[in-house]
Amino acid sequence: MILSVLVISTIYIPPFLNTHVVSAESVFSDTVNATDTQFFVDQALIPNDPNDQSAKLNAILTQLESSPQPLYIPSGTYLINNSHVLPNHVHIIGDKNGATI
């Protein structure tokens, strides 16, 4: 008997509490937006897309392995069905207004 398990991960990034919040772009001038189709072309994440975006996120992380640029993920829901390992120097920044990844 083969047992198949589907794991759907949703990670909630709460808004910062009791802090002065500024946009990721103003803090990190070299921040890369995960939804930027000019930078990531077809691999850009799509906010609130009901389809699995695991392959897109993996392609983005692979592309950023050779770059120290922080990855900004705007507010939205992103379906990610696979685990991903972040390279040591890659930082993910969420939206200041209750982002969901």
C-alpha positions in Angstrom: 0.0 0.0 0.0 1.3 3.4 -0.9 0.3 6.3 1.2 0.4 9.7 -0.4 0.3 12.9 1.6 -0.3 16.4 0.4 1.0 19.1 2.6 -0.2 22.7 2.0 1.8 25.3 3.8 0.4 28.7 4.6 2.6 31.0 6.7 1.2 34.1 8.2 3.5 37.0 8.7 1.9 39.3 11.2 2.3 43.1 10.9 4.9 44.6 13.1 3.6 45.7 16.5 4.7 48.8 18.4 7.4 49.7 15.8 7.9 52.3 13.2 7.3 50.5 9.9 8.7 51.7 6.6 8.5 50.0 3.2 11.0 47.3 2.3 12.0 49.3 -0.7 13.1 52.2 1.4 15.0 50.1 3.8 16.7 47.9 1.2 17.2 49.9 -2.0 18.4 46.8 -3.7 15.3 44.7 -2.7 13.9 42.4 -5.4 10.1 42.1 -5.6 9.0 38.4 -6.0 6.1 39.5 -8.2 8.3 41.5 -10.6 7.7 40.0 -14.0 10.5 42.1 -15.6 13.1 40.6 -13.2 11.7 37.0 -12.8 9.7 36.9 -16.1 7.4 33.8 -16.0 8.8 32.7 -12.6 7.4 35.8 -10.7 5.0 35.0 -8.0 1.3 35.9 -8.5 -0.5 37.2 -5.4 -3.8 35.4 -4.6 -3.3 32.8 -7.3 -5.0 29.5 -6.3 -2.3 27.4 -8.1 0.8 26.0 -6.5 3.7 28.4 -6.8 6.4 26.1 -5.3 8.4 25.8 -8.6 8.3 29.6 -9.0 9.6 30.2 -5.5 12.3 27.6 -6.0 13.4 29.3 -9.3 13.5 32.7 -7.5 15.5 31.4 -4.6 17.9 29.7 -7.1 18.3 32.9 -9.0 19.1 34.8 -5.8 21.7 32.3 -4.6 24.4 34.3 -6.3 23.1 37.7 -5.2 22.8 39.2 -1.7 19.6 41.0 -2.6 16.7 40.7 -0.1 13.5 39.2 -1.5 10.3 41.3 -0.9 7.0 39.4 -1.0 4.0 41.7 -1.3 0.8 41.1 0.6 -1.2 38.2 -0.7 -1.8 34.5 -0.5 0.7 32.2 -2.1 0.2 28.4 -2.3 3.5 26.7 -1.6 3.3 22.9 -1.4 7.0 22.1 -1.0 9.6 22.9 1.5 12.3 25.4 0.5 15.7 26.0 2.0 16.8 29.6 2.0 20.4 30.2 1.0 22.3 31.7 4.0 22.5 35.3 2.6 18.9 35.5 1.2 16.4 37.4 3.4 12.7 37.5 2.8 10.8 40.6 3.7 7.0 40.6 4.0 4.5 43.4 3.5 3.9 45.7 6.5 0.2 45.2 6.3 -0.5 41.6 7.4 1.0 39.7 4.6 0.3 36.0 4.0 2.7 33.8 2.2 
